[in-house]
């Protein structure tokens, strides 16, 4: 039976945990994450209807990310998708 990965509260705990054999761990509890390294040097401001903003915030909450990141991802996906 696979073990769950415990919550590690300090660097020392994390180092001790990583020093052991990790082949019998259940990694299903992890969610993929995306790291943003590119500098954000421009800003936009827009007005949207309340229902649209509520839907955006609900979509972001379902993904577990801030709604501004959700909007940025949506814009990036739309531009990257070939027509």
mmCIF file of the N, C-alpha and C atoms, coordinates in Angstrom:
data_MODEL
# 
_entry.id   MODEL 
# 
loop_
_atom_site.group_PDB 
_atom_site.id 
_atom_site.type_symbol 
_atom_site.label_atom_id 
_atom_site.label_alt_id 
_atom_site.label_comp_id 
_atom_site.label_asym_id 
_atom_site.label_entity_id 
_atom_site.label_seq_id 
_atom_site.pdbx_PDB_ins_code 
_atom_site.Cartn_x 
_atom_site.Cartn_y 
_atom_site.Cartn_z 
_atom_site.occupancy 
_atom_site.B_iso_or_equiv 
_atom_site.pdbx_formal_charge 
_atom_site.auth_seq_id 
_atom_site.auth_comp_id 
_atom_site.auth_asym_id 
_atom_site.auth_atom_id 
_atom_site.pdbx_PDB_model_num 
ATOM 1   N N  . UNK A 1 1  ? 0.833   -1.173 0.000   1.00 0.00 ? 1  UNK A N  1 
ATOM 2   C CA . UNK A 1 1  ? 0.000   0.000  0.000   1.00 0.00 ? 1  UNK A CA 1 
ATOM 3   C C  . UNK A 1 1  ? 0.887   1.248  0.000   1.00 0.00 ? 1  UNK A C  1 
ATOM 4   N N  . UNK A 1 2  ? 0.542   2.203  -0.824  1.00 0.00 ? 2  UNK A N  1 
ATOM 5   C CA . UNK A 1 2  ? 1.350   3.412  -0.938  1.00 0.00 ? 2  UNK A CA 1 
ATOM 6   C C  . UNK A 1 2  ? 1.032   4.390  0.181   1.00 0.00 ? 2  UNK A C  1 
ATOM 7   N N  . UNK A 1 3  ? 2.069   5.115  0.625   1.00 0.00 ? 3  UNK A N  1 
ATOM 8   C CA . UNK A 1 3  ? 1.926   6.091  1.703   1.00 0.00 ? 3  UNK A CA 1 
ATOM 9   C C  . UNK A 1 3  ? 1.651   7.468  1.123   1.00 0.00 ? 3  UNK A C  1 
ATOM 10  N N  . UNK A 1 4  ? 0.874   8.253  1.862   1.00 0.00 ? 4  UNK A N  1 
ATOM 11  C CA . UNK A 1 4  ? 0.647   9.655  1.492   1.00 0.00 ? 4  UNK A CA 1 
ATOM 12  C C  . UNK A 1 4  ? 1.886   10.470 1.842   1.00 0.00 ? 4  UNK A C  1 
ATOM 13  N N  . UNK A 1 5  ? 2.103   11.539 1.113   1.00 0.00 ? 5  UNK A N  1 
ATOM 14  C CA . UNK A 1 5  ? 3.204   12.442 1.412   1.00 0.00 ? 5  UNK A CA 1 
ATOM 15  C C  . UNK A 1 5  ? 2.763   13.349 2.560   1.00 0.00 ? 5  UNK A C  1 
ATOM 16  N N  . UNK A 1 6  ? 3.538   13.406 3.643   1.00 0.00 ? 6  UNK A N  1 
ATOM 17  C CA . UNK A 1 6  ? 3.132   14.228 4.787   1.00 0.00 ? 6  UNK A CA 1 
ATOM 18  C C  . UNK A 1 6  ? 3.351   15.718 4.525   1.00 0.00 ? 6  UNK A C  1 
ATOM 19  N N  . UNK A 1 7  ? 2.691   16.551 5.329   1.00 0.00 ? 7  UNK A N  1 
ATOM 20  C CA . UNK A 1 7  ? 2.948   17.999 5.274   1.00 0.00 ? 7  UNK A CA 1 
ATOM 21  C C  . UNK A 1 7  ? 4.267   18.262 5.978   1.00 0.00 ? 7  UNK A C  1 
ATOM 22  N N  . UNK A 1 8  ? 5.139   18.958 5.300   1.00 0.00 ? 8  UNK A N  1 
ATOM 23  C CA . UNK A 1 8  ? 6.458   19.265 5.855   1.00 0.00 ? 8  UNK A CA 1 
ATOM 24  C C  . UNK A 1 8  ? 6.497   20.753 6.182   1.00 0.00 ? 8  UNK A C  1 
ATOM 25  N N  . UNK A 1 9  ? 6.801   21.076 7.432   1.00 0.00 ? 9  UNK A N  1 
ATOM 26  C CA . UNK A 1 9  ? 6.712   22.462 7.880   1.00 0.00 ? 9  UNK A CA 1 
ATOM 27  C C  . UNK A 1 9  ? 8.046   23.185 7.899   1.00 0.00 ? 9  UNK A C  1 
ATOM 28  N N  . UNK A 1 10 ? 9.138   22.454 7.828   1.00 0.00 ? 10 UNK A N  1 
ATOM 29  C CA . UNK A 1 10 ? 10.449  23.108 7.849   1.00 0.00 ? 10 UNK A CA 1 
ATOM 30  C C  . UNK A 1 10 ? 11.330  22.526 6.752   1.00 0.00 ? 10 UNK A C  1 
ATOM 31  N N  . UNK A 1 11 ? 12.372  23.259 6.412   1.00 0.00 ? 11 UNK A N  1 
ATOM 32  C CA . UNK A 1 11 ? 13.344  22.754 5.435   1.00 0.00 ? 11 UNK A CA 1 
ATOM 33  C C  . UNK A 1 11 ? 14.028  21.495 5.958   1.00 0.00 ? 11 UNK A C  1 
ATOM 34  N N  . UNK A 1 12 ? 14.278  21.462 7.252   1.00 0.00 ? 12 UNK A N  1 
ATOM 35  C CA . UNK A 1 12 ? 14.939  20.298 7.848   1.00 0.00 ? 12 UNK A CA 1 
ATOM 36  C C  . UNK A 1 12 ? 14.069  19.046 7.683   1.00 0.00 ? 12 UNK A C  1 
ATOM 37  N N  . UNK A 1 13 ? 12.758  19.188 7.913   1.00 0.00 ? 13 UNK A N  1 
ATOM 38  C CA . UNK A 1 13 ? 11.841  18.053 7.715   1.00 0.00 ? 13 UNK A CA 1 
ATOM 39  C C  . UNK A 1 13 ? 11.824  17.620 6.253   1.00 0.00 ? 13 UNK A C  1 
ATOM 40  N N  . UNK A 1 14 ? 11.822  18.587 5.346   1.00 0.00 ? 14 UNK A N  1 
ATOM 41  C CA . UNK A 1 14 ? 11.798  18.269 3.909   1.00 0.00 ? 14 UNK A CA 1 
ATOM 42  C C  . UNK A 1 14 ? 13.073  17.537 3.492   1.00 0.00 ? 14 UNK A C  1 
ATOM 43  N N  . UNK A 1 15 ? 14.212  17.991 3.972   1.00 0.00 ? 15 UNK A N  1 
ATOM 44  C CA . UNK A 1 15 ? 15.472  17.338 3.639   1.00 0.00 ? 15 UNK A CA 1 
ATOM 45  C C  . UNK A 1 15 ? 15.512  15.908 4.169   1.00 0.00 ? 15 UNK A C  1 
ATOM 46  N N  . UNK A 1 16 ? 15.039  15.705 5.397   1.00 0.00 ? 16 UNK A N  1 
ATOM 47  C CA . UNK A 1 16 ? 15.008  14.359 5.972   1.00 0.00 ? 16 UNK A CA 1 
ATOM 48  C C  . UNK A 1 16 ? 14.052  13.467 5.186   1.00 0.00 ? 16 UNK A C  1 
ATOM 49  N N  . UNK A 1 17 ? 12.926  14.023 4.778   1.00 0.00 ? 17 UNK A N  1 
ATOM 50  C CA . UNK A 1 17 ? 11.948  13.255 4.017   1.00 0.00 ? 17 UNK A CA 1 
ATOM 51  C C  . UNK A 1 17 ? 12.516  12.840 2.656   1.00 0.00 ? 17 UNK A C  1 
ATOM 52  N N  . UNK A 1 18 ? 13.198  13.770 1.988   1.00 0.00 ? 18 UNK A N  1 
ATOM 53  C CA . UNK A 1 18 ? 13.746  13.477 0.660   1.00 0.00 ? 18 UNK A CA 1 
ATOM 54  C C  . UNK A 1 18 ? 14.937  12.519 0.702   1.00 0.00 ? 18 UNK A C  1 
ATOM 55  N N  . UNK A 1 19 ? 15.533  12.345 1.871   1.00 0.00 ? 19 UNK A N  1 
ATOM 56  C CA . UNK A 1 19 ? 16.677  11.446 2.001   1.00 0.00 ? 19 UNK A CA 1 
ATOM 57  C C  . UNK A 1 19 ? 16.256  9.977  2.014   1.00 0.00 ? 19 UNK A C  1 
ATOM 58  N N  . UNK A 1 20 ? 14.969  9.702  2.172   1.00 0.00 ? 20 UNK A N  1 
ATOM 59  C CA . UNK A 1 20 ? 14.495  8.315  2.236   1.00 0.00 ? 20 UNK A CA 1 
ATOM 60  C C  . UNK A 1 20 ? 14.067  7.799  0.868   1.00 0.00 ? 20 UNK A C  1 
ATOM 61  N N  . UNK A 1 21 ? 13.752  6.534  0.791   1.00 0.00 ? 21 UNK A N  1 
ATOM 62  C CA . UNK A 1 21 ? 13.256  5.916  -0.437  1.00 0.00 ? 21 UNK A CA 1 
ATOM 63  C C  . UNK A 1 21 ? 11.827  6.413  -0.700  1.00 0.00 ? 21 UNK A C  1 
ATOM 64  N N  . UNK A 1 22 ? 11.611  7.047  -1.833  1.00 0.00 ? 22 UNK A N  1 
ATOM 65  C CA . UNK A 1 22 ? 10.315  7.643  -2.145  1.00 0.00 ? 22 UNK A CA 1 
ATOM 66  C C  . UNK A 1 22 ? 9.492   6.802  -3.127  1.00 0.00 ? 22 UNK A C  1 
ATOM 67  N N  . UNK A 1 23 ? 9.966   5.608  -3.445  1.00 0.00 ? 23 UNK A N  1 
ATOM 68  C CA . UNK A 1 23 ? 9.304   4.799  -4.469  1.00 0.00 ? 23 UNK A CA 1 
ATOM 69  C C  . UNK A 1 23 ? 7.947   4.252  -4.027  1.00 0.00 ? 23 UNK A C  1 
ATOM 70  N N  . UNK A 1 24 ? 7.646   4.254  -2.740  1.00 0.00 ? 24 UNK A N  1 
ATOM 71  C CA . UNK A 1 24 ? 6.389   3.700  -2.247  1.00 0.00 ? 24 UNK A CA 1 
ATOM 72  C C  . UNK A 1 24 ? 5.399   4.793  -1.831  1.00 0.00 ? 24 UNK A C  1 
ATOM 73  N N  . UNK A 1 25 ? 5.511   5.972  -2.455  1.00 0.00 ? 25 UNK A N  1 
ATOM 74  C CA . UNK A 1 25 ? 4.637   7.080  -2.094  1.00 0.00 ? 25 UNK A CA 1 
ATOM 75  C C  . UNK A 1 25 ? 3.505   7.242  -3.094  1.00 0.00 ? 25 UNK A C  1 
ATOM 76  N N  . UNK A 1 26 ? 2.375   7.683  -2.600  1.00 0.00 ? 26 UNK A N  1 
ATOM 77  C CA . UNK A 1 26 ? 1.206   7.965  -3.432  1.00 0.00 ? 26 UNK A CA 1 
ATOM 78  C C  . UNK A 1 26 ? 1.231   9.453  -3.782  1.00 0.00 ? 26 UNK A C  1 
ATOM 79  N N  . UNK A 1 27 ? 1.541   9.760  -5.030  1.00 0.00 ? 27 UNK A N  1 
ATOM 80  C CA . UNK A 1 27 ? 1.648   11.148 -5.454  1.00 0.00 ? 27 UNK A CA 1 
ATOM 81  C C  . UNK A 1 27 ? 0.330   11.676 -6.022  1.00 0.00 ? 27 UNK A C  1 
ATOM 82  N N  . UNK A 1 28 ? -0.765  10.936 -5.874  1.00 0.00 ? 28 UNK A N  1 
ATOM 83  C CA . UNK A 1 28 ? -2.044  11.365 -6.436  1.00 0.00 ? 28 UNK A CA 1 
ATOM 84  C C  . UNK A 1 28 ? -2.604  12.600 -5.728  1.00 0.00 ? 28 UNK A C  1 
ATOM 85  N N  . UNK A 1 29 ? -2.103  12.914 -4.541  1.00 0.00 ? 29 UNK A N  1 
ATOM 86  C CA . UNK A 1 29 ? -2.601  14.077 -3.815  1.00 0.00 ? 29 UNK A CA 1 
ATOM 87  C C  . UNK A 1 29 ? -2.064  15.390 -4.389  1.00 0.00 ? 29 UNK A C  1 
ATOM 88  N N  . UNK A 1 30 ? -1.065  15.326 -5.238  1.00 0.00 ? 30 UNK A N  1 
ATOM 89  C CA . UNK A 1 30 ? -0.483  16.537 -5.796  1.00 0.00 ? 30 UNK A CA 1 
ATOM 90  C C  . UNK A 1 30 ? -1.276  17.033 -6.987  1.00 0.00 ? 30 UNK A C  1 
ATOM 91  N N  . UNK A 1 31 ? -1.276  18.354 -7.159  1.00 0.00 ? 31 UNK A N  1 
ATOM 92  C CA . UNK A 1 31 ? -1.917  18.986 -8.306  1.00 0.00 ? 31 UNK A CA 1 
ATOM 93  C C  . UNK A 1 31 ? -0.830  19.645 -9.149  1.00 0.00 ? 31 UNK A C  1 
ATOM 94  N N  . UNK A 1 32 ? -0.996  19.631 -10.461 1.00 0.00 ? 32 UNK A N  1 
ATOM 95  C CA . UNK A 1 32 ? 0.001   20.329 -11.288 1.00 0.00 ? 32 UNK A CA 1 
ATOM 96  C C  . UNK A 1 32 ? -0.026  21.827 -10.990 1.00 0.00 ? 32 UNK A C  1 
ATOM 97  N N  . UNK A 1 33 ? 1.111   22.455 -11.093 1.00 0.00 ? 33 UNK A N  1 
ATOM 98  C CA . UNK A 1 33 ? 1.185   23.891 -10.878 1.00 0.00 ? 33 UNK A CA 1 
ATOM 99  C C  . UNK A 1 33 ? 1.990   24.512 -12.002 1.00 0.00 ? 33 UNK A C  1 
ATOM 100 N N  . UNK A 1 34 ? 1.798   25.772 -12.185 1.00 0.00 ? 34 UNK A N  1 
ATOM 101 C CA . UNK A 1 34 ? 2.479   26.478 -13.257 1.00 0.00 ? 34 UNK A CA 1 
ATOM 102 C C  . UNK A 1 34 ? 3.241   27.630 -12.640 1.00 0.00 ? 34 UNK A C  1 
ATOM 103 N N  . UNK A 1 35 ? 4.504   27.760 -12.998 1.00 0.00 ? 35 UNK A N  1 
ATOM 104 C CA . UNK A 1 35 ? 5.321   28.844 -12.479 1.00 0.00 ? 35 UNK A CA 1 
ATOM 105 C C  . UNK A 1 35 ? 5.472   29.903 -13.562 1.00 0.00 ? 35 UNK A C  1 
ATOM 106 N N  . UNK A 1 36 ? 5.314   31.150 -13.167 1.00 0.00 ? 36 UNK A N  1 
ATOM 107 C CA . UNK A 1 36 ? 5.436   32.254 -14.101 1.00 0.00 ? 36 UNK A CA 1 
ATOM 108 C C  . UNK A 1 36 ? 6.742   32.987 -13.808 1.00 0.00 ? 36 UNK A C  1 
ATOM 109 N N  . UNK A 1 37 ? 7.644   32.985 -14.791 1.00 0.00 ? 37 UNK A N  1 
ATOM 110 C CA . UNK A 1 37 ? 8.939   33.615 -14.603 1.00 0.00 ? 37 UNK A CA 1 
ATOM 111 C C  . UNK A 1 37 ? 9.072   34.917 -15.386 1.00 0.00 ? 37 UNK A C  1 
ATOM 112 N N  . UNK A 1 38 ? 8.239   35.066 -16.394 1.00 0.00 ? 38 UNK A N  1 
ATOM 113 C CA . UNK A 1 38 ? 8.350   36.249 -17.226 1.00 0.00 ? 38 UNK A CA 1 
ATOM 114 C C  . UNK A 1 38 ? 7.873   37.485 -16.467 1.00 0.00 ? 38 UNK A C  1 
ATOM 115 N N  . UNK A 1 39 ? 8.648   38.561 -16.583 1.00 0.00 ? 39 UNK A N  1 
ATOM 116 C CA . UNK A 1 39 ? 8.306   39.806 -15.913 1.00 0.00 ? 39 UNK A CA 1 
ATOM 117 C C  . UNK A 1 39 ? 7.020   40.375 -16.510 1.00 0.00 ? 39 UNK A C  1 
ATOM 118 N N  . UNK A 1 40 ? 6.180   40.870 -15.644 1.00 0.00 ? 40 UNK A N  1 
ATOM 119 C CA . UNK A 1 40 ? 4.932   41.497 -16.088 1.00 0.00 ? 40 UNK A CA 1 
ATOM 120 C C  . UNK A 1 40 ? 5.115   42.996 -15.975 1.00 0.00 ? 40 UNK A C  1 
ATOM 121 N N  . UNK A 1 41 ? 5.281   43.649 -17.109 1.00 0.00 ? 41 UNK A N  1 
ATOM 122 C CA . UNK A 1 41 ? 5.576   45.070 -17.074 1.00 0.00 ? 41 UNK A CA 1 
ATOM 123 C C  . UNK A 1 41 ? 4.476   45.944 -17.680 1.00 0.00 ? 41 UNK A C  1 
ATOM 124 N N  . UNK A 1 42 ? 3.395   45.342 -18.117 1.00 0.00 ? 42 UNK A N  1 
ATOM 125 C CA . UNK A 1 42 ? 2.270   46.100 -18.659 1.00 0.00 ? 42 UNK A CA 1 
ATOM 126 C C  . UNK A 1 42 ? 1.010   45.748 -17.874 1.00 0.00 ? 42 UNK A C  1 
ATOM 127 N N  . UNK A 1 43 ? 0.057   46.648 -17.905 1.00 0.00 ? 43 UNK A N  1 
ATOM 128 C CA . UNK A 1 43 ? -1.167  46.475 -17.134 1.00 0.00 ? 43 UNK A CA 1 
ATOM 129 C C  . UNK A 1 43 ? -2.363  46.831 -18.005 1.00 0.00 ? 43 UNK A C  1 
ATOM 130 N N  . UNK A 1 44 ? -3.463  46.128 -17.795 1.00 0.00 ? 44 UNK A N  1 
ATOM 131 C CA . UNK A 1 44 ? -4.703  46.488 -18.480 1.00 0.00 ? 44 UNK A CA 1 
ATOM 132 C C  . UNK A 1 44 ? -5.781  46.725 -17.431 1.00 0.00 ? 44 UNK A C  1 
ATOM 133 N N  . UNK A 1 45 ? -6.774  47.480 -17.823 1.00 0.00 ? 45 UNK A N  1 
ATOM 134 C CA . UNK A 1 45 ? -7.904  47.749 -16.948 1.00 0.00 ? 45 UNK A CA 1 
ATOM 135 C C  . UNK A 1 45 ? -9.146  47.649 -17.826 1.00 0.00 ? 45 UNK A C  1 
ATOM 136 N N  . UNK A 1 46 ? -10.097 46.832 -17.436 1.00 0.00 ? 46 UNK A N  1 
ATOM 137 C CA . UNK A 1 46 ? -11.304 46.704 -18.244 1.00 0.00 ? 46 UNK A CA 1 
ATOM 138 C C  . UNK A 1 46 ? -12.523 46.546 -17.365 1.00 0.00 ? 46 UNK A C  1 
ATOM 139 N N  . UNK A 1 47 ? -13.633 46.935 -17.902 1.00 0.00 ? 47 UNK A N  1 
ATOM 140 C CA . UNK A 1 47 ? -14.907 46.778 -17.202 1.00 0.00 ? 47 UNK A CA 1 
ATOM 141 C C  . UNK A 1 47 ? -15.648 45.620 -17.867 1.00 0.00 ? 47 UNK A C  1 
ATOM 142 N N  . UNK A 1 48 ? -16.184 44.749 -17.034 1.00 0.00 ? 48 UNK A N  1 
ATOM 143 C CA . UNK A 1 48 ? -16.934 43.592 -17.540 1.00 0.00 ? 48 UNK A CA 1 
ATOM 144 C C  . UNK A 1 48 ? -18.242 43.475 -16.747 1.00 0.00 ? 48 UNK A C  1 
ATOM 145 N N  . UNK A 1 49 ? -19.240 42.820 -17.314 1.00 0.00 ? 49 UNK A N  1 
ATOM 146 C CA . UNK A 1 49 ? -20.487 42.616 -16.569 1.00 0.00 ? 49 UNK A CA 1 
ATOM 147 C C  . UNK A 1 49 ? -20.251 41.744 -15.332 1.00 0.00 ? 49 UNK A C  1 
ATOM 148 N N  . UNK A 1 50 ? -21.013 42.001 -14.284 1.00 0.00 ? 50 UNK A N  1 
ATOM 149 C CA . UNK A 1 50 ? -20.867 41.239 -13.040 1.00 0.00 ? 50 UNK A CA 1 
ATOM 150 C C  . UNK A 1 50 ? -20.974 39.726 -13.254 1.00 0.00 ? 50 UNK A C  1 
ATOM 151 N N  . UNK A 1 51 ? -21.940 39.250 -14.067 1.00 0.00 ? 51 UNK A N  1 
ATOM 152 C CA . UNK A 1 51 ? -22.034 37.794 -14.252 1.00 0.00 ? 51 UNK A CA 1 
ATOM 153 C C  . UNK A 1 51 ? -20.780 37.192 -14.902 1.00 0.00 ? 51 UNK A C  1 
ATOM 154 N N  . UNK A 1 52 ? -20.157 37.946 -15.813 1.00 0.00 ? 52 UNK A N  1 
ATOM 155 C CA . UNK A 1 52 ? -18.929 37.451 -16.445 1.00 0.00 ? 52 UNK A CA 1 
ATOM 156 C C  . UNK A 1 52 ? -17.803 37.364 -15.425 1.00 0.00 ? 52 UNK A C  1 
ATOM 157 N N  . UNK A 1 53 ? -17.646 38.400 -14.601 1.00 0.00 ? 53 UNK A N  1 
ATOM 158 C CA . UNK A 1 53 ? -16.604 38.367 -13.582 1.00 0.00 ? 53 UNK A CA 1 
ATOM 159 C C  . UNK A 1 53 ? -16.868 37.251 -12.576 1.00 0.00 ? 53 UNK A C  1 
ATOM 160 N N  . UNK A 1 54 ? -18.111 37.052 -12.217 1.00 0.00 ? 54 UNK A N  1 
ATOM 161 C CA . UNK A 1 54 ? -18.451 35.960 -11.289 1.00 0.00 ? 54 UNK A CA 1 
ATOM 162 C C  . UNK A 1 54 ? -18.091 34.614 -11.894 1.00 0.00 ? 54 UNK A C  1 
ATOM 163 N N  . UNK A 1 55 ? -18.354 34.438 -13.189 1.00 0.00 ? 55 UNK A N  1 
ATOM 164 C CA . UNK A 1 55 ? -18.016 33.174 -13.861 1.00 0.00 ? 55 UNK A CA 1 
ATOM 165 C C  . UNK A 1 55 ? -16.503 32.977 -13.924 1.00 0.00 ? 55 UNK A C  1 
ATOM 166 N N  . UNK A 1 56 ? -15.772 34.057 -14.185 1.00 0.00 ? 56 UNK A N  1 
ATOM 167 C CA . UNK A 1 56 ? -14.302 33.980 -14.219 1.00 0.00 ? 56 UNK A CA 1 
ATOM 168 C C  . UNK A 1 56 ? -13.773 33.595 -12.848 1.00 0.00 ? 56 UNK A C  1 
ATOM 169 N N  . UNK A 1 57 ? -14.284 34.235 -11.806 1.00 0.00 ? 57 UNK A N  1 
ATOM 170 C CA . UNK A 1 57 ? -13.830 33.928 -10.449 1.00 0.00 ? 57 UNK A CA 1 
ATOM 171 C C  . UNK A 1 57 ? -14.175 32.491 -10.057 1.00 0.00 ? 57 UNK A C  1 
ATOM 172 N N  . UNK A 1 58 ? -15.333 31.998 -10.498 1.00 0.00 ? 58 UNK A N  1 
ATOM 173 C CA . UNK A 1 58 ? -15.714 30.612 -10.196 1.00 0.00 ? 58 UNK A CA 1 
ATOM 174 C C  . UNK A 1 58 ? -14.782 29.641 -10.918 1.00 0.00 ? 58 UNK A C  1 
ATOM 175 N N  . UNK A 1 59 ? -14.454 29.949 -12.165 1.00 0.00 ? 59 UNK A N  1 
ATOM 176 C CA . UNK A 1 59 ? -13.525 29.096 -12.910 1.00 0.00 ? 59 UNK A CA 1 
ATOM 177 C C  . UNK A 1 59 ? -12.145 29.072 -12.270 1.00 0.00 ? 59 UNK A C  1 
ATOM 178 N N  . UNK A 1 60 ? -11.693 30.233 -11.811 1.00 0.00 ? 60 UNK A N  1 
ATOM 179 C CA . UNK A 1 60 ? -10.390 30.318 -11.152 1.00 0.00 ? 60 UNK A CA 1 
ATOM 180 C C  . UNK A 1 60 ? -10.397 29.555 -9.830  1.00 0.00 ? 60 UNK A C  1 
ATOM 181 N N  . UNK A 1 61 ? -11.475 29.684 -9.087  1.00 0.00 ? 61 UNK A N  1 
ATOM 182 C CA . UNK A 1 61 ? -11.582 28.974 -7.805  1.00 0.00 ? 61 UNK A CA 1 
ATOM 183 C C  . UNK A 1 61 ? -11.561 27.463 -8.018  1.00 0.00 ? 61 UNK A C  1 
ATOM 184 N N  . UNK A 1 62 ? -12.243 27.007 -9.064  1.00 0.00 ? 62 UNK A N  1 
ATOM 185 C CA . UNK A 1 62 ? -12.256 25.572 -9.367  1.00 0.00 ? 62 UNK A CA 1 
ATOM 186 C C  . UNK A 1 62 ? -10.860 25.065 -9.704  1.00 0.00 ? 62 UNK A C  1 
ATOM 187 N N  . UNK A 1 63 ? -10.042 25.919 -10.297 1.00 0.00 ? 63 UNK A N  1 
ATOM 188 C CA . UNK A 1 63 ? -8.667  25.550 -10.631 1.00 0.00 ? 63 UNK A CA 1 
ATOM 189 C C  . UNK A 1 63 ? -7.705  25.805 -9.480  1.00 0.00 ? 63 UNK A C  1 
ATOM 190 N N  . UNK A 1 64 ? -8.162  26.548 -8.454  1.00 0.00 ? 64 UNK A N  1 
ATOM 191 C CA . UNK A 1 64 ? -7.312  26.835 -7.304  1.00 0.00 ? 64 UNK A CA 1 
ATOM 192 C C  . UNK A 1 64 ? -6.261  27.892 -7.581  1.00 0.00 ? 64 UNK A C  1 
ATOM 193 N N  . UNK A 1 65 ? -6.583  28.854 -8.464  1.00 0.00 ? 65 UNK A N  1 
ATOM 194 C CA . UNK A 1 65 ? -5.630  29.913 -8.789  1.00 0.00 ? 65 UNK A CA 1 
ATOM 195 C C  . UNK A 1 65 ? -6.331  31.258 -8.676  1.00 0.00 ? 65 UNK A C  1 
ATOM 196 N N  . UNK A 1 66 ? -5.557  32.351 -8.537  1.00 0.00 ? 66 UNK A N  1 
ATOM 197 C CA . UNK A 1 66 ? -6.172  33.679 -8.513  1.00 0.00 ? 66 UNK A CA 1 
ATOM 198 C C  . UNK A 1 66 ? -6.869  33.979 -9.842  1.00 0.00 ? 66 UNK A C  1 
ATOM 199 N N  . UNK A 1 67 ? -7.923  34.774 -9.776  1.00 0.00 ? 67 UNK A N  1 
ATOM 200 C CA . UNK A 1 67 ? -8.688  35.008 -11.003 1.00 0.00 ? 67 UNK A CA 1 
ATOM 201 C C  . UNK A 1 67 ? -7.887  35.795 -12.033 1.00 0.00 ? 67 UNK A C  1 
ATOM 202 N N  . UNK A 1 68 ? -6.945  36.642 -11.590 1.00 0.00 ? 68 UNK A N  1 
ATOM 203 C CA . UNK A 1 68 ? -6.121  37.364 -12.563 1.00 0.00 ? 68 UNK A CA 1 
ATOM 204 C C  . UNK A 1 68 ? -5.204  36.402 -13.319 1.00 0.00 ? 68 UNK A C  1 
ATOM 205 N N  . UNK A 1 69 ? -4.700  35.392 -12.642 1.00 0.00 ? 69 UNK A N  1 
ATOM 206 C CA . UNK A 1 69 ? -3.883  34.373 -13.324 1.00 0.00 ? 69 UNK A CA 1 
ATOM 207 C C  . UNK A 1 69 ? -4.748  33.572 -14.292 1.00 0.00 ? 69 UNK A C  1 
ATOM 208 N N  . UNK A 1 70 ? -5.973  33.292 -13.897 1.00 0.00 ? 70 UNK A N  1 
ATOM 209 C CA . UNK A 1 70 ? -6.907  32.575 -14.760 1.00 0.00 ? 70 UNK A CA 1 
ATOM 210 C C  . UNK A 1 70 ? -7.175  33.368 -16.043 1.00 0.00 ? 70 UNK A C  1 
ATOM 211 N N  . UNK A 1 71 ? -7.376  34.670 -15.909 1.00 0.00 ? 71 UNK A N  1 
ATOM 212 C CA . UNK A 1 71 ? -7.591  35.517 -17.084 1.00 0.00 ? 71 UNK A CA 1 
ATOM 213 C C  . UNK A 1 71 ? -6.356  35.508 -17.981 1.00 0.00 ? 71 UNK A C  1 
ATOM 214 N N  . UNK A 1 72 ? -5.168  35.635 -17.379 1.00 0.00 ? 72 UNK A N  1 
ATOM 215 C CA . UNK A 1 72 ? -3.927  35.636 -18.157 1.00 0.00 ? 72 UNK A CA 1 
ATOM 216 C C  . UNK A 1 72 ? -3.746  34.314 -18.894 1.00 0.00 ? 72 UNK A C  1 
ATOM 217 N N  . UNK A 1 73 ? -4.005  33.187 -18.212 1.00 0.00 ? 73 UNK A N  1 
ATOM 218 C CA . UNK A 1 73 ? -3.901  31.873 -18.867 1.00 0.00 ? 73 UNK A CA 1 
ATOM 219 C C  . UNK A 1 73 ? -4.872  31.762 -20.035 1.00 0.00 ? 73 UNK A C  1 
ATOM 220 N N  . UNK A 1 74 ? -6.096  32.251 -19.838 1.00 0.00 ? 74 UNK A N  1 
ATOM 221 C CA . UNK A 1 74 ? -7.106  32.189 -20.892 1.00 0.00 ? 74 UNK A CA 1 
ATOM 222 C C  . UNK A 1 74 ? -6.661  32.998 -22.104 1.00 0.00 ? 74 UNK A C  1 
ATOM 223 N N  . UNK A 1 75 ? -6.119  34.176 -21.863 1.00 0.00 ? 75 UNK A N  1 
ATOM 224 C CA . UNK A 1 75 ? -5.608  34.992 -22.967 1.00 0.00 ? 75 UNK A CA 1 
ATOM 225 C C  . UNK A 1 75 ? -4.464  34.282 -23.690 1.00 0.00 ? 75 UNK A C  1 
ATOM 226 N N  . UNK A 1 76 ? -3.531  33.729 -22.929 1.00 0.00 ? 76 UNK A N  1 
ATOM 227 C CA . UNK A 1 76 ? -2.392  33.027 -23.540 1.00 0.00 ? 76 UNK A CA 1 
ATOM 228 C C  . UNK A 1 76 ? -2.840  31.835 -24.359 1.00 0.00 ? 76 UNK A C  1 
ATOM 229 N N  . UNK A 1 77 ? -3.790  31.049 -23.833 1.00 0.00 ? 77 UNK A N  1 
ATOM 230 C CA . UNK A 1 77 ? -4.289  29.880 -24.573 1.00 0.00 ? 77 UNK A CA 1 
ATOM 231 C C  . UNK A 1 77 ? -4.999  30.296 -25.844 1.00 0.00 ? 77 UNK A C  1 
ATOM 232 N N  . UNK A 1 78 ? -5.763  31.368 -25.788 1.00 0.00 ? 78 UNK A N  1 
ATOM 233 C CA . UNK A 1 78 ? -6.500  31.840 -26.959 1.00 0.00 ? 78 UNK A CA 1 
ATOM 234 C C  . UNK A 1 78 ? -5.548  32.276 -28.061 1.00 0.00 ? 78 UNK A C  1 
ATOM 235 N N  . UNK A 1 79 ? -4.497  32.973 -27.688 1.00 0.00 ? 79 UNK A N  1 
ATOM 236 C CA . UNK A 1 79 ? -3.540  33.449 -28.683 1.00 0.00 ? 79 UNK A CA 1 
ATOM 237 C C  . UNK A 1 79 ? -2.695  32.303 -29.214 1.00 0.00 ? 79 UNK A C  1 
ATOM 238 N N  . UNK A 1 80 ? -2.364  31.318 -28.386 1.00 0.00 ? 80 UNK A N  1 
ATOM 239 C CA . UNK A 1 80 ? -1.526  30.204 -28.803 1.00 0.00 ? 80 UNK A CA 1 
ATOM 240 C C  . UNK A 1 80 ? -2.270  29.192 -29.657 1.00 0.00 ? 80 UNK A C  1 
ATOM 241 N N  . UNK A 1 81 ? -3.593  29.175 -29.595 1.00 0.00 ? 81 UNK A N  1 
ATOM 242 C CA . UNK A 1 81 ? -4.383  28.211 -30.347 1.00 0.00 ? 81 UNK A CA 1 
ATOM 243 C C  . UNK A 1 81 ? -4.469  28.628 -31.813 1.00 0.00 ? 81 UNK A C  1 
ATOM 244 N N  . UNK A 1 82 ? -3.962  27.771 -32.725 1.00 0.00 ? 82 UNK A N  1 
ATOM 245 C CA . UNK A 1 82 ? -4.053  28.125 -34.161 1.00 0.00 ? 82 UNK A CA 1 
ATOM 246 C C  . UNK A 1 82 ? -5.483  28.058 -34.643 1.00 0.00 ? 82 UNK A C  1 
ATOM 247 N N  . UNK A 1 83 ? -5.809  28.906 -35.582 1.00 0.00 ? 83 UNK A N  1 
ATOM 248 C CA . UNK A 1 83 ? -7.180  28.937 -36.114 1.00 0.00 ? 83 UNK A CA 1 
ATOM 249 C C  . UNK A 1 83 ? -7.282  28.173 -37.406 1.00 0.00 ? 83 UNK A C  1 
# 
